[in-house]
Structure formats: structure tokens, C-alpha cells
Amino acid sequence: MLRISDESYERVQNIVEDMGYCCEVEDDYEQWEDIAASSMASFLDDLDGEQLEMTVAALEEYIIDKADNDLNMAMGVKTALARYMRERLEYLDTYVVPDVKLSLDEDEPYEDTDTARYVNVVKAMLTKVEDIKVGE
């Protein structure tokens, strides 16, 4: 079982607080989840794979707990997080991965790079987020 750091829980609180500043979270979540995804980027983009895993685990706890009394917020955080992960993967696949592959020598496998490991973490976290069961 993954131990979630205090920093990850703090990051979740900061994400939720920032979403409250930039989104009308009382509105239907489908109207603000795209803005929330952009807001999340400022907190998640610079994390390494382990930090991202812990933060996603803390966000999953938040989503599940929040679903009991505010399903709209829980669904908004879930869909915003999934959107962020998809957009992050698209960015990595478009801009980062090609540069890393070009910089490798012919005999170096891409799979052994930090970037490849990070991309695999992001893919796994997207699957984890999409599998969160709330409001269904």
C-alpha cells in the first residue's frame, strides 16, 4: 500500500482551494472542470512520478470522501484530474518523448529512461482516476 505524504495531502488542499478561486464550483461540474484541470496543472506539472502517485492517491481519497456530501464537487475533481492526465500525456507524447528518443544513442532503449518511467506513471494514474467509482 502506498503511503501518502503530508505534502500530498497539503497539495490536494491547495488544489481544491485554488479551484474555488478560479471556478464557480457550485455550478454543474461540466461547466468548470476544464478550468479546474488547468488549475491543477500548476500543482502537478513539476512533480516526479512518486509525488504524482501519492497526490493522485490523496485526490482519490478526497473524491471518494466528498462524494458522500457533494457529488458535484467530487465529479468535478475526478473529471478535471482525468482531463489533466490526458492533456499531460498528450504533451509528453508530442514534445518530450520525441526529444528524449532523439537524444539517445542507437543502442540505448527508451524504456530505461526517467521520462519513460514517468510516462508510465502518468498512464497508470489516468487509469486509476478513470476507475474511481462515484456517482454511478
N, C-alpha and C positions, 0 to 999 in steps of 0.2 A: 504494500500500500504506500502510496506517495505521501510523504509528509509535506504539508503546505506551510511555507514560511510565513512569518508575521508580515514581511514585506509584501507578499502576495495578497494577503487579506487587506492590507492598507491600500494597495494598488486598486483592488476592487472598490473600496470605499471612495477612492479618488475618481475612479471611472464613473461610478454612479452619481457622485456629486457633480462632476463635470457635465454629465448627460442632463442633469436637472437644470443646469445653467443654459445649455445650448438647445434644449429640446422642450417642447410642450408635452411632457410625459403623461399628462392627463388625457391627451388626445389618443385616438386609436393608434396603437404602436406601428401600424403600417404607414402612418403619416410621418413618423420621425425616426424609424430605425436606420435609415440611410445616413442621417446626420449623426446619429449615435455611433455608427460604425466608424465614421471619420474621426469622431471624438476619441474613440478607443485607440485609434492608431497612434496618437501622441503618447499613450501609456504603454503600448505593446510593441511598437516597431523596433525598439532598441534592446529588447530582451533576448537573452540567449535561449537555447532550447529548453533547458531545465527550468529557467524562470518562467518561460511561456507555459510549460506544462503545469507548474504549480499555480499560476494565475488562472489558467483555464479551469483547473480543478476548483479553485476558490470561487470563480464565477459560476461554475456548475452548482456548487452548494448554494450560492446566492439565488440563482434562478429557481432551484427546487424549493427553497425556503420561501421565496417571495410569491411563488405560485399559489400558496395557501390563502393569501390575503390580497394580492394584487396581480392577477393573472396577466393583465395588460402590460405591466412593467416587466414581469418575468418573460413574457413572449417577446417584448421589445429588446431586452438584453440578449436573449437567445438568438433572435434573428439578426440583430446588429453584430453579434460576435461571429455568427456564421458568415455574414456578408464580409466582415473584416478579414476572416481567414481565407475566403475565396479570392478577395482582392489582393491579399498578401501573396498568395500562391501565384496568381497571375503576374504580379510584379516580379517575383523571384524568377519565374519561368521565362519572362520576357527580357529582363535586364541583368539579373545576377548570374543565373546558371550559364548562359552562353559565354559570359566573360570569364567565369571560372574554368569552363571547359577549354576555352581558347588558351588560357594561361598554363594549362597542364602540359607536361611533356607527353609524348606519344605513349609511353609505357605506364603512365600514371592513371589509375582508374578514378573516375569522377566520384564513385560511391564512397571512396575513402576520405573525401574532403569534409571539412566542417560545414560547408554550405549544403552538401548532400544530406548530411545528418540533420541539419536544421530544416531543410525542405521536408524531410520525412516526418519530423516532429510536427510541423505545421499541418501536413496531410492527416496525421493521426489525430491532432486536436480538432480539425474540421469534422472528421468522422465522429469523434466523441461529442462534439456540440450538436451535430445533426441528430444524434441518437438520444439526446436528452428528451425525456417524455414529460411534457407539461401541456395542459390544455387540450389533450386529445382524447 
